[in-house]
């Protein structure tokens, strides 16, 4: 047995050694590979990734961080073409405090007539994009991308900052070989945190090493007869370094699952927080921070707190707007709608202003900070207690330790005695306590005028409801007809407005009829699309051919007809990631059925109530007969927005039982 194990280990080592990861040494075997041997579903794979971080000492500048990247990516099919584009975010303040990408070298490799053909990335494939006054993106798209090709690139990033970006140890495609090396001078102390939400835990090795550095000194002196002499000397010194290594093979892809908020929240990655600096013969400098200290720093900045104090540019308009309004709730609603109309969002995030509130107001466009800080300022001017809330959006993830970069967005919190509400004036269909979905992540940090701050939960507590009334008249030709009345509240109403409000009547009818069998919908009416505090009301008439199944002298039909849940989204045997439903919800159907002449009820489904996790989920099915009329009430309530993986099996069973009950048949028998 021992001999077998040794043989297997030697085979693995030999296979890895056989692969040449020197830049440009791409093999025919790699190019000929049609599918990934361990993940046939993969559209692409990282054959090799090497990432290193080091600090070089430069006279006059001190320590400069240098990050080196080398990746070799196999693209199996067209769905993997996106991996041929790389985007790198760089801090850029147009001075010495800027990050720079250099030494970019990139090639695409294809197998042509049995030979390896390479195509070099040229300058016209490299792009620079300015995100805002602090950040830019350098991107490049590889040439001659085809199914089966390999792209390979290497580059370096120099940074004047000691903060180290996250080290990504997993992607949505498999990684064959991963090498990570981080060397930091002993003067800089970092707290190491592996993302606690990941399901893949790579081995992190720590050690120490030494590094020799040299400084060249040149001195100028006056010589005889007015000449000038220069003397050059080189000083050598040694630095002790802390070393972090990750050497892994066959890292599985991070697989997406239905109802996942941000897949990146569950990615294996190593975060390094600079907690202290200790130079020789200097006092220990503690850099560990708290969320309270972080928010105070942000509040004191010119492009945040100072913007809240500016009011001269809007005072006349707000005075006129609120002159005849009595309650603070009325004033808040009027000001909120005014800001949404007056200043349009340019699509850029940020908790600080970009243009500045005055310029954004004048030009009618601004980033998140411009718009929502303006909203807070106007509400305060009107005598309403309003404060900014720093948040991290779903796409930004959940910060693991206090840092300014942990936030990337700001919203408004009204905590007046007349009204308590979260507001975001950048969302067209957002309203009081109904935020854009991007905002519903973790917690936000409220900053009050006195500088104090506290956490506030961003997860919606109120249940969003969808209530549907369905009238059914059964005809002798086995068709059904009737009327549907639906009311959608809160986030469900917002979802309708986001996705369907701009559709024509004919287009929305097609949406309602899609995959619903032989249903024809007519006389569609929708109310409340522009009244954001009101529910969406939808009414229409329908006819459905072959609504019933006839077997002998009996008729079979489901009381929900075409409104049945079509497919169970929870099919996996097991689940690794939480189910994020975004908000609690209630789905209720009230069904009235008129039986056809000459038939009576032979079988009615039994009443049933299901419970999941102590009323986290509830399902109720009630049926009642009154002469020729049947009343069926079906209600599904999910009272939490997040279902954890350990509860998935029970939730899946609960949902499957509810669907099975929904589809249970009523049986009619000819009299």
Secondary structure, DSSP 8 states (H G I E B T S, - for coil): -HHHHHHHHHHHHHHHHHS--STT---HHHHH--S-SS-TT-SEEEEEEEEEEEEEEETTTEEEEEEEEEEEEEE-SGGGGGGGEEEEEEE--SSSS--EEEEEEEEEEEEETTEEEEEE--GGGEEEEE-SSSEEEEEEE-SS--TT-EEEEEEEEEES-S-EEEEE---SSEEEEEEEEEEEETTEEEEEEE-TT-S-----EEEEEEEEEEEEEEEEEE-GGG-EEEEEEEEEEEEEEEEEEEEEEEE------SS-S-GGGGS-EEEEEEEEE--TTS--EE----HHHHHHHHHHSTTTHHHHT--TTTHHHHHHHHTT--SHHHHHHHHHHHHHHHSEE-S---SS-SS-HHHHHHHTEE-HHHHHHHHHHHHHHTT--EEEEEE--TTT---SS--GGG--EEEEEEEETTEEEEE-TT-TT-BTTB--GGG-SSEEEEE-TTS-EEEEE-S--S-EEEEEEEEEEE-TTS-EEEEEEEEE-HHHHHHHHHHHTTS-HHHHHHHHHTTSSSEEEEEEEEE-SS-TTS-EEEEEEEEETT-SEEETTEEEEETTGGGS----S---S--SS-EE-SS-EEEEEEEEEE--TTEEEEE----EEEEETTTTEEEEEEEEEETTEEEEEEEEEE--SEE-GGGHHHHHHHHHHHHHHHT-EEEEEE-
